[in-house]
Amino acid sequence: MQSGREIRVMVLPDKIDDLAAFTLAKNIKDRIENEMTYPGQIKVSVIREYRAVETAK
């Protein structure tokens, strides 16, 4: 992660599908471009993952 140049959005995989994740990233990008003034670029990442974890004792 770069200082102030990246936004990571964690979503629940059962609440949002892949297409909606892309749409959400684009909507956030559009709002940043329209509502903020900033030098350079800001990367928007929507992370949608499912983790299955087991622990052996």
N, CA, C and O atoms as a GROMACS GRO file, in nm:
protein
  228
    1MET      N    1   0.084  -0.117   0.000
    1MET     CA    2   0.000   0.000   0.000
    1MET      C    3   0.089   0.124   0.000
    1MET      O    4   0.185   0.132   0.076
    2GLN      N    5   0.057   0.218  -0.084
    2GLN     CA    6   0.134   0.341  -0.092
    2GLN      C    7   0.065   0.448  -0.009
    2GLN      O    8  -0.058   0.449   0.004
    3SER      N    9   0.143   0.537   0.046
    3SER     CA   10   0.090   0.637   0.138
    3SER      C   11  -0.015   0.726   0.072
    3SER      O   12   0.017   0.816  -0.005
    4GLY      N   13  -0.140   0.699   0.104
    4GLY     CA   14  -0.250   0.782   0.056
    4GLY      C   15  -0.282   0.768  -0.091
    4GLY      O   16  -0.359   0.848  -0.144
    5ARG      N   17  -0.226   0.669  -0.159
    5ARG     CA   18  -0.248   0.654  -0.302
    5ARG      C   19  -0.329   0.531  -0.338
    5ARG      O   20  -0.347   0.500  -0.456
    6GLU      N   21  -0.378   0.462  -0.238
    6GLU     CA   22  -0.454   0.340  -0.264
    6GLU      C   23  -0.568   0.329  -0.165
    6GLU      O   24  -0.552   0.356  -0.046
    7ILE      N   25  -0.684   0.290  -0.216
    7ILE     CA   26  -0.801   0.265  -0.132
    7ILE      C   27  -0.838   0.118  -0.150
    7ILE      O   28  -0.858   0.072  -0.262
    8ARG      N   29  -0.846   0.046  -0.040
    8ARG     CA   30  -0.888  -0.095  -0.043
    8ARG      C   31  -1.023  -0.107   0.025
    8ARG      O   32  -1.041  -0.063   0.138
    9VAL      N   33  -1.117  -0.167  -0.046
    9VAL     CA   34  -1.252  -0.186   0.005
    9VAL      C   35  -1.274  -0.335   0.020
    9VAL      O   36  -1.270  -0.409  -0.078
   10MET      N   37  -1.297  -0.380   0.143
   10MET     CA   38  -1.323  -0.521   0.169
   10MET      C   39  -1.475  -0.542   0.171
   10MET      O   40  -1.547  -0.473   0.243
   11VAL      N   41  -1.523  -0.637   0.091
   11VAL     CA   42  -1.667  -0.666   0.086
   11VAL      C   43  -1.691  -0.813   0.119
   11VAL      O   44  -1.602  -0.896   0.103
   12LEU      N   45  -1.810  -0.842   0.165
   12LEU     CA   46  -1.847  -0.980   0.196
   12LEU      C   47  -1.884  -1.052   0.066
   12LEU      O   48  -1.966  -1.001  -0.010
   13PRO      N   49  -1.826  -1.168   0.040
   13PRO     CA   50  -1.852  -1.236  -0.087
   13PRO      C   51  -1.996  -1.283  -0.104
   13PRO      O   52  -2.041  -1.301  -0.217
   14ASP      N   53  -2.068  -1.303   0.006
   14ASP     CA   54  -2.208  -1.344  -0.007
   14ASP      C   55  -2.302  -1.226  -0.026
   14ASP      O   56  -2.421  -1.247  -0.052
   15LYS      N   57  -2.253  -1.104  -0.012
   15LYS     CA   58  -2.336  -0.985  -0.027
   15LYS      C   59  -2.318  -0.916  -0.162
   15LYS      O   60  -2.405  -0.840  -0.205
   16ILE      N   61  -2.205  -0.941  -0.230
   16ILE     CA   62  -2.176  -0.871  -0.355
   16ILE      C   63  -2.109  -0.970  -0.451
   16ILE      O   64  -2.021  -1.046  -0.411
   17ASP      N   65  -2.151  -0.969  -0.577
   17ASP     CA   66  -2.092  -1.060  -0.675
   17ASP      C   67  -1.978  -0.990  -0.750
   17ASP      O   68  -1.949  -0.873  -0.726
   18ASP      N   69  -1.914  -1.063  -0.842
   18ASP     CA   70  -1.798  -1.009  -0.913
   18ASP      C   71  -1.832  -0.884  -0.993
   18ASP      O   72  -1.758  -0.786  -0.989
   19LEU      N   73  -1.942  -0.887  -1.064
   19LEU     CA   74  -1.982  -0.771  -1.145
   19LEU      C   75  -2.009  -0.650  -1.057
   19LEU      O   76  -1.970  -0.538  -1.092
   20ALA      N   77  -2.074  -0.670  -0.945
   20ALA     CA   78  -2.102  -0.559  -0.853
   20ALA      C   79  -1.973  -0.504  -0.793
   20ALA      O   80  -1.965  -0.385  -0.764
   21ALA      N   81  -1.873  -0.589  -0.773
   21ALA     CA   82  -1.744  -0.543  -0.721
   21ALA      C   83  -1.677  -0.449  -0.821
   21ALA      O   84  -1.623  -0.346  -0.782
   22PHE      N   85  -1.680  -0.484  -0.950
   22PHE     CA   86  -1.625  -0.396  -1.053
   22PHE      C   87  -1.702  -0.264  -1.059
   22PHE      O   88  -1.642  -0.157  -1.072
   23THR      N   89  -1.834  -0.272  -1.049
   23THR     CA   90  -1.916  -0.152  -1.052
   23THR      C   91  -1.887  -0.063  -0.933
   23THR      O   92  -1.879   0.059  -0.947
   24LEU      N   93  -1.871  -0.122  -0.815
   24LEU     CA   94  -1.839  -0.046  -0.695
   24LEU      C   95  -1.706   0.026  -0.709
   24LEU      O   96  -1.694   0.143  -0.673
   25ALA      N   97  -1.605  -0.044  -0.761
   25ALA     CA   98  -1.473   0.018  -0.781
   25ALA      C   99  -1.483   0.136  -0.877
   25ALA      O  100  -1.422   0.241  -0.853
   26LYS      N  101  -1.559   0.121  -0.986
   26LYS     CA  102  -1.574   0.229  -1.082
   26LYS      C  103  -1.649   0.346  -1.020
   26LYS      O  104  -1.612   0.462  -1.043
   27ASN      N  105  -1.753   0.319  -0.942
   27ASN     CA  106  -1.829   0.427  -0.878
   27ASN      C  107  -1.742   0.505  -0.780
   27ASN      O  108  -1.750   0.628  -0.774
   28ILE      N  109  -1.661   0.436  -0.703
   28ILE     CA  110  -1.570   0.503  -0.609
   28ILE      C  111  -1.470   0.588  -0.685
   28ILE      O  112  -1.442   0.702  -0.647
   29LYS      N  113  -1.414   0.531  -0.793
   29LYS     CA  114  -1.318   0.605  -0.876
   29LYS      C  115  -1.380   0.732  -0.933
   29LYS      O  116  -1.317   0.838  -0.932
   30ASP      N  117  -1.503   0.720  -0.983
   30ASP     CA  118  -1.572   0.837  -1.039
   30ASP      C  119  -1.595   0.944  -0.934
   30ASP      O  120  -1.577   1.063  -0.962
   31ARG      N  121  -1.636   0.905  -0.814
   31ARG     CA  122  -1.658   1.004  -0.707
   31ARG      C  123  -1.529   1.072  -0.667
   31ARG      O  124  -1.528   1.193  -0.642
   32ILE      N  125  -1.419   0.998  -0.661
   32ILE     CA  126  -1.289   1.058  -0.627
   32ILE      C  127  -1.252   1.162  -0.733
   32ILE      O  128  -1.210   1.273  -0.699
   33GLU      N  129  -1.266   1.125  -0.861
   33GLU     CA  130  -1.232   1.217  -0.969
   33GLU      C  131  -1.317   1.343  -0.967
   33GLU      O  132  -1.268   1.452  -0.996
   34ASN      N  133  -1.446   1.329  -0.933
   34ASN     CA  134  -1.538   1.442  -0.938
   34ASN      C  135  -1.536   1.529  -0.813
   34ASN      O  136  -1.564   1.649  -0.821
   35GLU      N  137  -1.503   1.472  -0.698
   35GLU     CA  138  -1.518   1.545  -0.572
   35GLU      C  139  -1.388   1.584  -0.504
   35GLU      O  140  -1.391   1.660  -0.407
   36MET      N  141  -1.274   1.534  -0.553
   36MET     CA  142  -1.148   1.560  -0.484
   36MET      C  143  -1.046   1.624  -0.578
   36MET      O  144  -1.054   1.609  -0.700
   37THR      N  145  -0.952   1.694  -0.519
   37THR     CA  146  -0.836   1.744  -0.591
   37THR      C  147  -0.714   1.677  -0.530
   37THR      O  148  -0.693   1.682  -0.409
   38TYR      N  149  -0.633   1.613  -0.614
   38TYR     CA  150  -0.519   1.536  -0.564
   38TYR      C  151  -0.412   1.530  -0.672
   38TYR      O  152  -0.444   1.530  -0.791
   39PRO      N  153  -0.286   1.524  -0.633
   39PRO     CA  154  -0.180   1.506  -0.732
   39PRO      C  155  -0.161   1.358  -0.764
   39PRO      O  156  -0.174   1.273  -0.675
   40GLY      N  157  -0.130   1.325  -0.886
   40GLY     CA  158  -0.101   1.186  -0.922
   40GLY      C  159  -0.225   1.101  -0.937
   40GLY      O  160  -0.330   1.148  -0.982
   41GLN      N  161  -0.212   0.974  -0.898
   41GLN     CA  162  -0.319   0.877  -0.915
   41GLN      C  163  -0.356   0.814  -0.782
   41GLN      O  164  -0.274   0.806  -0.690
   42ILE      N  165  -0.480   0.768  -0.772
   42ILE     CA  166  -0.526   0.692  -0.657
   42ILE      C  167  -0.583   0.561  -0.710
   42ILE      O  168  -0.671   0.560  -0.796
   43LYS      N  169  -0.533   0.450  -0.658
   43LYS     CA  170  -0.577   0.317  -0.700
   43LYS      C  171  -0.690   0.270  -0.608
   43LYS      O  172  -0.678   0.277  -0.486
   44VAL      N  173  -0.800   0.223  -0.668
   44VAL     CA  174  -0.914   0.172  -0.592
   44VAL      C  175  -0.921   0.020  -0.614
   44VAL      O  176  -0.931  -0.026  -0.727
   45SER      N  177  -0.915  -0.056  -0.505
   45SER     CA  178  -0.923  -0.202  -0.512
   45SER      C  179  -1.041  -0.249  -0.428
   45SER      O  180  -1.053  -0.214  -0.311
   46VAL      N  181  -1.129  -0.329  -0.490
   46VAL     CA  182  -1.238  -0.392  -0.417
   46VAL      C  183  -1.198  -0.538  -0.400
   46VAL      O  184  -1.178  -0.610  -0.498
   47ILE      N  185  -1.187  -0.581  -0.275
   47ILE     CA  186  -1.141  -0.717  -0.245
   47ILE      C  187  -1.260  -0.798  -0.197
   47ILE      O  188  -1.324  -0.767  -0.097
   48ARG      N  189  -1.287  -0.904  -0.271
   48ARG     CA  190  -1.399  -0.993  -0.241
   48ARG      C  191  -1.342  -1.134  -0.236
   48ARG      O  192  -1.314  -1.194  -0.340
   49GLU      N  193  -1.325  -1.184  -0.116
   49GLU     CA  194  -1.266  -1.317  -0.106
   49GLU      C  195  -1.335  -1.398   0.003
   49GLU      O  196  -1.390  -1.345   0.099
   50TYR      N  197  -1.329  -1.526  -0.016
   50TYR     CA  198  -1.382  -1.620   0.082
   50TYR      C  199  -1.266  -1.702   0.133
   50TYR      O  200  -1.188  -1.756   0.054
   51ARG      N  201  -1.254  -1.713   0.263
   51ARG     CA  202  -1.145  -1.791   0.323
   51ARG      C  203  -1.203  -1.907   0.402
   51ARG      O  204  -1.293  -1.890   0.484
   52ALA      N  205  -1.150  -2.023   0.376
   52ALA     CA  206  -1.184  -2.141   0.456
   52ALA      C  207  -1.059  -2.177   0.536
   52ALA      O  208  -0.955  -2.208   0.478
   53VAL      N  209  -1.069  -2.172   0.668
   53VAL     CA  210  -0.953  -2.193   0.754
   53VAL      C  211  -0.986  -2.301   0.855
   53VAL      O  212  -1.091  -2.299   0.919
   54GLU      N  213  -0.895  -2.395   0.869
   54GLU     CA  214  -0.905  -2.500   0.971
   54GLU      C  215  -0.774  -2.503   1.047
   54GLU      O  216  -0.669  -2.474   0.990
   55THR      N  217  -0.780  -2.537   1.175
   55THR     CA  218  -0.660  -2.546   1.257
   55THR      C  219  -0.646  -2.687   1.312
   55THR      O  220  -0.738  -2.740   1.374
   56ALA      N  221  -0.531  -2.748   1.288
   56ALA     CA  222  -0.503  -2.882   1.340
   56ALA      C  223  -0.431  -2.868   1.473
   56ALA      O  224  -0.340  -2.786   1.487
   57LYS      N  225  -0.472  -2.950   1.572
   57LYS     CA  226  -0.409  -2.945   1.704
   57LYS      C  227  -0.341  -3.075   1.733
   57LYS      O  228  -0.282  -3.092   1.839
   0.00000   0.00000   0.00000
